[in-house]
Amino acid sequence: MLTLGLYNTYDPGRLHEAHLRAIARAGPVAYAFGFHLALVGFPLEGKPLEVAERVSSSTTIGEGGRYLIELAGGNRFHLLDFPERGFPPQFGRVVATTSKPREGKEISPLELAERALKGESFLLLIGLGRRGLPKETLKRADHHLEITGKRVSLETCTAIGAVAVRISTLMEVLRWRTRGRRI
């Protein structure tokens, strides 16, 4: 299982337009590329399907939120509190996406794709906001993923798309190779 995790670094007590836009944009990306979507520390109440329907009612993105509702209906949309002692184990290894990976924690997109194809689960955290992921979260993560290969910092929604596309494309290529197809 691969999960895109949007980590709220905005106001944790009040829902802002930036929250809603990021959720609306992440839903179709997660759906299109076979990921789960988790929201970490968002000020949202209710079950995932209720939240998906509420968010969807306020957007035209992703066919009016259709893909977010599809994720929720398929148990692929998750609401998580900020972790005090770590993330729930069902999400697998925690991977912080960052343009400044720490030595010894870095995992390449290719290695992540290979391990995912072997059945390992990963929660890929993407910081929502200017500051990116908190230092404590970076420290706690099992791995750091730098998606560009050039240490380029990306805007949140750009990072969401880049992470999903790069990992899913690598997985597709690896599947083709194991089936004897040439690329």
N, C-alpha and C positions, 0 to 999 in steps of 0.2 A: 504494500500500500504506500503510495506517495501522496503526501498532503502538503498543500501550500498553506502556510500559516501566516496570516496577517497579524502582526504584533502591534497593538495600539500604543503609540508613544505620544499621542495627543492627550487631550483631557479625558481621564478615565471615568469621570463622573457625569459627563454630559455628551450626548450624541451630536456630532457636528456634521455639516454637509460633506466634509472631506471623508468622514467615515463611510457615509452612504455611497459616495461616488466610488471609493476604493472597493467596497463590497460588490457594487453593481458591475464594476469592471472585472473583478477577479472571478466572478461566477462563470461567465462564458468561457474564460480561459481554462479554468479548472475542468469544466465540463468537456470542452473540445479536446483536451489533451489527456483525459483520463485520470485526473488528480482528484483528491478530496480537497475540500476547503475548510480551514479552521480559522475562527476569529478568536484572538487571544486578548483578553482584557477589554473587550468592548462593552460599553454601558447599554446592554440589551437584555431584555427580560423575555422569557417564554421559551418554548421548545423551538428547535431549529426550523421546522416547517412554518410555524407562526411568524418567526423572525423573517424568514425568506419571503413570505407573503407580504409582510409589512414593508420591507425594503423594496420589493418588486413593485408595490403600488406607487412608489415615488420616482420611478425611473423609466426611461425608454431604452436604456442600454440592455443589450442581450435579449432583444425581443420583449421588452417590458419586464425583464427579470425572470423570464421563462426558465433560463438555464439554472439560475439559483434555486428556483422551486424544484426543478428536476433533480439537482444535487440533494436537496433536503429530502425529497421523496424517496431517493435511493440510499438514504443514510450516509451521504457523502458530504454533508454540511454539518460542522461541529462548532459549538460555542464553549470556549474554555476560559476559566479564570486565569489571572496571572499566576504563574506557578510559584508556590512557596517552597516546595520540596522537589520540584521537577515536574515534567510533563507526564501525562498518563502513558503507561508503557505500551498500550496498543498502537500508539503512533510511531513506535520504533525509535531509531536514532534521531537525536535532535541535531539539526544542521542549521547553523547561522549563516545567512547569506550576507556577504560583506566584501567590499572592495579592498579591505586590508586584513586578509586572513593571518592568523597567528601561526608562526612556525610550529610544526608538530601537530596542528589541528586541521590543516588544509586537506581537503578531499577534492579531487578533480571531478569535473562533470562526467568524464568517462568512467572513472572508478565508481561513482555513485550509480550511474546507469547499469553497469555490470552487476553490482551488488543488488540493485533493485530487481533485475531480471532473475537473479537467483532466489528471490523471495524475501529479501530484507526490506523492512519498512523504514521510511524516513519522513520526518516532519521538517520541512524546509521553511524556516522562519524569515519573514521579510518585514523589516521595520516600517511602520506607517508614520511618516513624518520626517522632518528635516534632520533629526538627530540619529536616525537609524535605530538599530537595536541597542538596548542598554548594555553597559559594560558587564553587569552581572550575568546577563543572558549570554553574551559572547563567551564569558568565562565558563559558564555552565554547559554550553553546547558541546556535544561529542565531536563535531567537525565544523569547519568553516569552509564555505563554498564561495569561490570567486568565479562568477559565471562568464565574464567577458574575455578572460585570458590576458587582459591588458591592465588590470587593476583600475578600471573605470567605474566611478560611482554612478549609479543609475537612479532616476526618479522612481518612486515606488511602483507605479502602474507599469512603467517600462520594465522594471525588474521582474514583476509578476509574469509578464509575457515572455521575457527572455529566459527565465529559469524554466518555465514550463516547456517552451519550444525546444530549448537546447537539450534538456534531459530526455524528453519524449523522442526527439529526433535521433539522439544517440542510441536509445533503446531500440528504435525501429531498425537502425542500421545493424546493430548487434544481432537482432533477430534474423534479419536477412542473411547475414554472414553464416549464422549457424544452420540455416536452411540451404546453404550452398548457392545462394544467389549472388551475382556480382553487382557491384554498385557502380 
